[in-house]
Amino acid sequence: MTSTVIKPTVGRKVWYRPSKYDQQGPVPMQCAVGQPLDATVIAVHGDRCVNVLVTDMVGRQFPVLSVTLVHDGENPPADGEGVPFGRYVEWMPYQKGQAAKDASSALPLVDPGPDSLEREIQAKADKGPRVTPADVQAEISAEYSFTLDKALAGCPLLEGLDRVTIAVLVLKNGTKLVGVNYGAIDPAQHSPEMGAKEARAAAVEQIWPLLGFRLRDELARPVLTDADAAADLAGTPRPDNPTAEAADFLASGKACDLSGDAPCEACQ
């Protein structure tokens, strides 16, 4: 079984499984058979080793150092016969469920073959600049949605205009984008909520090429190097630019005289 590793952090709650030695001595932990104890992570040594502060069933607290953190799908510490002997912590069922839910909601990898272009795109997606769904949503500063019959109030209306939904998105720079959903042909099958959702999606789809053009434009700009900046401060030509003499020659607009054998004045 594949284990699901949850990164431990200070302050998170875990279940502590006591050992028989925890229940002995002058101040033993009070616990019910088969039940875990409440514990809080107070230090992290790694994904599978933490310090915890354990609270027993009567409210007394015990620091337990360098205890094993067992993740979902992993076996707890056990004796030679495979019987767990306790003194370990584990995540609570809710935390395990959330971790499994997050893992299942990740973007599935479409991989029809070893040479899949989709696999290459997804493998490189987080390694370079790109437009993300979060970028698209962040670009929207205001949005409006209405049906066409409301926009034409006071005008003669044709049947079905109440099923035509229009979404207007206003971007941060003032650009307006319009998305339209024409609704179901059969009025009985029409859903106003779905119409509004599809109209908005049609408008959002238009943001992608706009942000893609912006990103491409930014990537195409020359990068100012340290050498360029130093040359600008010194008032000298940049290293990749023509020399001052060549720049003066180009600015003079002199044409070469190719009629004679000797170099012309412009070329000397």
N, C-alpha and C positions, 0 to 999 in steps of 0.2 A: 504494500500500500504506500502510495506517495504521501509524504508528510507535507503539511501546510505550515510554513514558518511565519510566525507573527513576530515582528521586531519588538522586543521588550523595551520599555522606557520607564524611567523613575516615576512613581505615582500610580502606575496601573495596578488594577486588582487581579489577583490570581487565586487559585485554590491550592492550599497546602495539604499534602497527604502526610500525616505524621508517621513516624516510625515507632516501634515499641520502646525505644530508648527515650523518645520525647515524653513518654507517659510514665517515666520512672524518675527517681531522684528526689531531692528535697522539695522542689517546686515543679511538679509534673504538669504537662499540658492536659487540660480537661477537654475530652472530646468524645463524641458518640461513635460507636462502632460503625464503620463504613461511610461516615460522613466526613467531608473535607472541612478545613478551617479557613477562615478569612485571612488573607495575606495581602500586603502591599509591597510592591517592589521599591526598595530604597537604594539599590545600586545595581548597575549592569556591568557584568564582566564579558558578556558575549551573548549570542543568540540563545545559548543553552545553559548559561550559568549566571545566577543573580543572587543578590542579598535581599532578604525579605523580612518584614516585621509581621509576625503571626499573632493573631488574636484568638485565644481559645474560647470555648463556649461559655465561660464565666467572665469574659472581658479582660483577662490578663494578657499581656503582650510579651512576646519572646522574639528577639532578633535571631534569625537563622542565616548564617553566612555561607556563601559559595554553594548554594543548593541547585540541583539540576532542574532545568525548565524543560518539561516534556511537551512537545508540540503534537498537534492532532495527527494521528497516523504513526506515531513513534511509540516504542515500548518503554515503559517505566523501568527504573533500576530494579533488578531482581536478584535473588540468590541463585545458587547453583542449580536449583530445581525449577527455576523460572517463576518463582513466586515473588511478586513485588514486596519489597521490605519497607517501603515508605521513604520519608524524608526527600520529597521532591514536590515541585509545584507544576501545575498545569493550567491552561486557559479554561475559562468557564464556557459552557455550551453556547451561550449567546455570542461570545467573542469568536468561537470557532465557526459559528454559522455566518457571522458577518464576513469573516475572512474568506470562507468558501463562496459567499455571494459576490464579493468583490472579484475573486478569481474567475468566476463564471461569467461576469459581465465584461471581461476584457475583450478587446476586438478579436474575433476569431480569425485564424490564419487560413486563408483560402489557398490551398496548395494542391493543385491537380497533378503536379509532377515535380521532379527535381530541378527543372529549369523554369519553374514558375516565375513569371514577371511579378506577380502579386507578392510572392515571398520576398523578392528583392526589394520591392518598393517599401513593404512594411518593415523589413530589416533595417533600411536606411532612413526610415521616416523620422526617427528621433535624433538623427545625427547631423542634420542640416537644417537650414532655414526653410520654413514652410508656413502656410496658412492653416490654422487649426480651427475646429468648430468654436472654441472659446474666443478666438480672435473675431470671428464673424459675429457672434452674439454681442461682444463688447463694443462693436462698431455702431450698434443701434442705440440711438438716443431717445427716440419716441416712436410709437406705433399706434395705428388706428385701424379699426375694422368696422365695416358696415355693409348692409345689403343694398342693392341698387335701388330698390323701391324707396328706401329712406332718402337716398341722394336725389331722387326725382320727385320728391314730395311736391304736390301741387300740379304735377303734369299728368296727362293721360297715361295710365300704366297698362302694359301688356301682361298677360298671364305668365308667371314664372320669374318675373324680375325679383321677387322676394327670395328666390333661391340663388341668385347671383351674388356672391360675396366678394368684396374688395378689401384688400389689406394694403395699407400705406405705411412704409417704414421710412423714418427720417434718420439719416446717418449723422455722425458727429460733425461732418463738414457741411451739412445742410443738404446733401444729395437725397432726393426722394425716389423711392422705388415702389412700384405698384405690382401686386400679385392678385390674380383673379381666379376664383373657382366658380364654375358655371352651374354647379349643383346637379342633383340627380334628375334624370329625365322624368322619372315617376315621382310625383310629389310625396307619395306614401313612403318612399325609400330615402327621402332627403333628410339629412342630419345637419342642422345649423352649426353644431359644434365642429363636425368634420369639415364643413364648408369653410369655416373660419380658420381651422388648422391648415387645410390645404392651400388656402389663399396666402396665408402667412409664409408657408413653406415655399410657394412660388416666388414670393418677393425675396426671401432669404437666399434662394438659389442665385439671385443676381448679384449678391455681395461677393461671392467667391471670385469671379473673374476680376472684379475691381481691386480686391485686396491682392490678388495674384499679380496684377499689373504693377501695383504699388511696390510689392516686394521685389519684383524683377527690376524695377527702376532703381530701387535702393542698391541692389546688388551690382548694378551696372555702373554705379558711380565710381570714379577713381578713388583709390584709397590713399589718403595723405600719409606718407611715411615720415619717420623722424628726420630723415635726410632732407625731404622736401620742406618740412617745417623749419629746419635750421637754415636752409637756403633762403626761405622767405623772410626770416628774421634778419638775416645778414644782407638782404637786398641783392643777392646773387642768383643766377639762373638755377633752377632745380636740376639735379643730376641727370634726369632723363629728358631735359629740354635742350634746344640748341644753345650754343655758346652766345655770348653777348655780341661778338663780331658777326656770327651767322644771322642772329636776329636782326642786327642793324642792316645787313645786306638784304635780307628778305623784306624789311620794311622800306628800304630805299626804292624798291620796284625797278632796279636797273636790269636791262636785258642783256644777255650775252651776245657779243659780236662774233659770229662764226665765219666771217668772210675771209679773215687772214689766217696765216699759219701760226703766228705768235698768240699767246694768251691775251685775251682782251682785258681792258681795264677793269671790267666788272669782276672777272675771275681771278685777278691778281691779288 
